[in-house]
Amino acid sequence: MDKSSAELLEAIYLTEAYIFGKVVPIEYLEKGISINMVKLIDKVHDIRENRYRIELMMFPSWAWPKKKLKVYEINGFQYTHIKIKEKLLKGVDYAAE
């Protein structure tokens, strides 16, 4: 696992959320980028330390009535939203992964 994937996901998330801990539709993170968001989230979420820092959620359609959100399949489960609770780079030895 390279450190740059975690840095990239964190930067994209903070561009939309502005702070850690905010729930954001995954679809919003894809705006204006040419990266496969599912692969990026999957890659970073695969690191044991990051599993507790990244929360993936599936919100029902009535929770966001103004817009039908895109559903993403990550690790065999379906999600619409992401929340990064804290810095992804804190305390992770990426060389060991």
N, C-alpha and C positions, 0 to 999 in steps of 0.2 A: 504494500500500500504506500503510495507516495503522499507526502505531506501536502502537495499542491492541490489534490482533490478535496481535502478537508478545508483548505484555505479558500478554494473556489466556492464550495457550497456555502461556507460561512459568509463570504462576501456577497454572494447572490441573495442569501436570506436577509442579511442586514440591509441591503439596498431596498428591499420591500418592507421589512418589519421595523427597521431603525433600532430596535432593542432586542435583546434576548428574551425569550419567554412569551412572545406574541404568536398567536395562532394565525397562520397564513395559508391560503389555498396554494397548493403546489403549482397549480396552473399559473398563478401570478409570477412565480419564480422563472417561468419559461419565457416571459416577455423579453423579446429582443436578443435572445441568446440562441446559439446554434448547437447547444449541448444537449445530449439525451439526459434529461433530468432523472429519469428512473434509474439509469445505470450509475449516475453520479451519487444519488442518495443511497442506492444499494451498496456501492463500493465503500462509502464512508460509514454507513450504518453497520457494515460487517465487522468493524473493529470493536472488540468487546467493550472498551472504555466509552465508546461513542453511543452504544446502544442505550445507555441511560441518559445521554445528553440530547438525543433526538427522539421526539415523540411524534409518531405518525398516527393520524386519526381519520376516521371515515365519518363525515357529517351527513345526515339525511338531507334530502333535497329541500325539505321545508325549513331547514335551519338557515338556508341562504336563498330566500324566495325570489330575490331580484334577478338571480342568474343561475342557470343550470351549470354546475361545475363539472369539469372533466374528472373522471375516475382513473386512478393509476394503479397498476398491479405491481407491487414490490414484494419480493420474497413469497409469492403465492397468495398474498392478501391484498385487498383493495383499500385504497386511501384517497382522500381528497385534500387533506391538510397536513401541515408540518409545523412543529414547534421545536426550535433549538433552544434548550434551556440555559446553556452556558457555552463558553469557548470550546471548540472541538479540538484545539491543539494543546490544551492544558493537560500535562502529565501523560502524554501518549508518546511512546518510543516508536516512531514510524519506521525506523531502520529494522526493528525486530519483527515487524509484521510481514 
